[in-house]
Amino acid sequence: MASASIQNPVTNHHQQEQHFEAIPSSTYESSTHDQIGLIWIDDEPNDKAKEALKHLFETLLTFNDPDEFLHTMASDDWRDMPYFVLVSGRYGQRLVKDHLQPLPNVTYIYVYCMDEVKHRQWADHYDKVHCVSNDFKKILTMIERDLQSNSNPKMKPSTKTTTAGLNQQAKEKTKHDRYITDNNLWDQLALVLLLHQSSDDNNSKQDFYEFSKNFISTRENDHENKRCLTELNEFMNTFVPEESIIWYTSDTFLYDLLMSNIYSNDLNSLWSLRYYCTAFYTSLIEENKKFLQEHSSKMITLYHGTHLTSDEFDLLKGNLGQTIIVNKIYSTSVDCQQALALIKSNNNSAQTVPVLMEITVNLELNQYSPFAEIKHNEGERETLFCFGSKFRLMKIEYHEDKQFWLIGIQLCRTIDDNVIELYNYYKNTLFELHNTTYAYGKILYYKGLFANAEMYLNLALTNETEQLTQIQCDLCEFYMRNGDYDRAADLHTQALTSQSDNFHIHILGCYLKILTKDSDNARSSLEKIIADHQNNPLILTKAYVGLGFISVFQSNIQYALDLFILADNAAREYLPHNHPERAKILICMGYANYANNNINDAHECFQTAYDLQKQCLSQSHPDIAKTYIGFARIQSANKNMKQALKYLKEALEIQIETYSSISDQHTEILATEHDIDTLQKKNSLRSRRYLLDYI
């Protein structure tokens, strides 16, 4: 086994010392693991942290020089066993892509860094990266849980689908695709929010610079890197919003970045590049106005020649008649032959599908993502569609004579008519906060991206803000849902101290009491809240749901159902008809009916909830998982065990993706795994009795 030197930390390294002052002893069952080793690559591996890790690993190698690590890695000695790798953000950015991710005996990677937002931008692209955090206790907990799920490690992948395997599958789903079929309500809200952000957002320019610099550092050609860095510096010194389209259409780092797999129209990328993306969007709107003035026709047809991966092609083929979102800036031409020529010139892989996209645009349509014709100095023209443009798939035909697929798509309104009311409700609510960072975190939360939402909510919490108590409440609910009741209780206490008469704080307190097995006090508090707020439907909705859950838990099912119906009636008074909170109440009603053996009524509740959710939530949203779990119970009651098991496995995959930061220890994950085990033993499923399934 290769040796490695261990360096003591510098005594005045205060920031790191503060992080390690109270590292808990390991709770892992076995004192040390002799089948998996740990490699730690950092400038100054901390002694206290090493002591904690020695309780977990018999083999612990530390490196404070990445070149020394690479030299050791070149030998065969260390390849005899699998390793977890703990690496600093700086060294991880250098080593993960080319040296750690490809190695079969590197099982998981953990990035310990001070700037989570910065390092998540590159780390999220590698499925072996299991945790990025500035909290060493969080990393240590993740390592312990991964050890538990890898108690019999193998360097070749197992064929059995375990929780860890599903976790990896979930990570792979986060790759940045050009086309998606999920609902885009939250993405549009995020974009509109950024377009109306305060002009004194001094961090947007620096965030753009850091993101772009990180992208450039991932390129392998040193000469290209230098050129791109020069262009980036020029951009930072000379950019004006009116030239945003010129910067994109020129052959610069910016075009490479926006077309790369690192950037997609996901909300983290959009936030990091908001300095440029908002300028580009605004410029394209102005160009669109000119474009419409110059064209008297009602319809135009444009073309885009490309090669799709088999997955992309199957996605489009399977959604004929449905809508798709194009995640990147979309370049098209009025010249069909020019688009066909692009197909031929890029035909360098037998594994891709040659496709001519035929784009039909109704110029009388309104409320779409902007597009415009851009004229270049050489006389060339292209029509650019903004990222996030929405199209309906109209036809898919194979042209055997020229051996390409013709896919017809039609530009659609960005927001469907059936969710306009919901969109405006959220837009008004978010704008009323007058706090872009906080509102952005809430959008991520609504979208079901809880781990990402936490970063923005904590960022908003560190700033002086009038919404301090609201943010504390949102973070309290976040930690409550993630099973961290101590942090939730601490935030609840802080919020209660500043606003003791805030009803939302008292409702959260009741939920915390239920989760910590104090249902009697929770019941008394909820009954008092209901008695005191008979004219406030918002308060009544939440209180009825909490009291209804207690009644389910205590097997007073009919009373619970009555309370859930009251909650739904109250919600109708202040929420749009298709608000996802109404879907949650319908799920509650479904569970109550199921517990009463009213299977048909339960099925109707779950189906109605799902119909509402499909209008605004993605298929990977954790609320969809709740509905799948309800469907599983209906299928189980109807003796269709195979279909019930399918719903549960789909729900489990969503939950693991959502709660990946705490892996298989989350209450909802454990409950779903228990359901799967129950079905596999051919036993019937009980109605779920976990508060998090109801709120």
Secondary structure by P-SEA (a helix, b strand, c coil): cbbbbbbbccccaaaaaaaccccccccccccccccbbbbbbcccccaaaaaaaaacccbbbbbccaaaaaaaaaccccccbbbbbbbcaaaaaacccccccccccccbbbbbcccaaaaaaccccccccccccccaaaaaaaaaaaaaaaccccccccccccaaaaaaaaaaaccccccccccaaaaaaaaaaaaaccccccaaaaaaaaaaaaaaaacccaaaaaaaaaaaaaaaacccccaaaaaaacccaaaaaaacccccccaaaaaaacccaaaaaaaaaaaaaaaaaaccccbbbbbbbbcccaaaaaaaaacccbbbbbccbbbbbccaaaaaaaaaaacccccbbbbbbbbbbccccccccbbbbbbccccbbbbbbccbbbbbbcccccccccbbbbbbbbbcccccccaaaaaaaaaaaaaaaccaaaaaaaaaaaacaaaaaaaaaaaaaaccccaaaaaaaaaaaaaaaacaaaaaaaaaaaaaaaccccaaaaaaaaaaaaaacaaaaaaaaaaaaaaaccccaaaaaaaaaaaaaaaaaacaaaaaaaaaaaaaaaaaaccccccaaaaaaaaaaaaaaaaacaaaaaaaaaaaaaaaaaaccccccaaaaaaaaaaaaaaaaacaaaaaaaaaaaaaaaaaaaacccccccaaaaaaaaaaaaaaacccccccccccccc
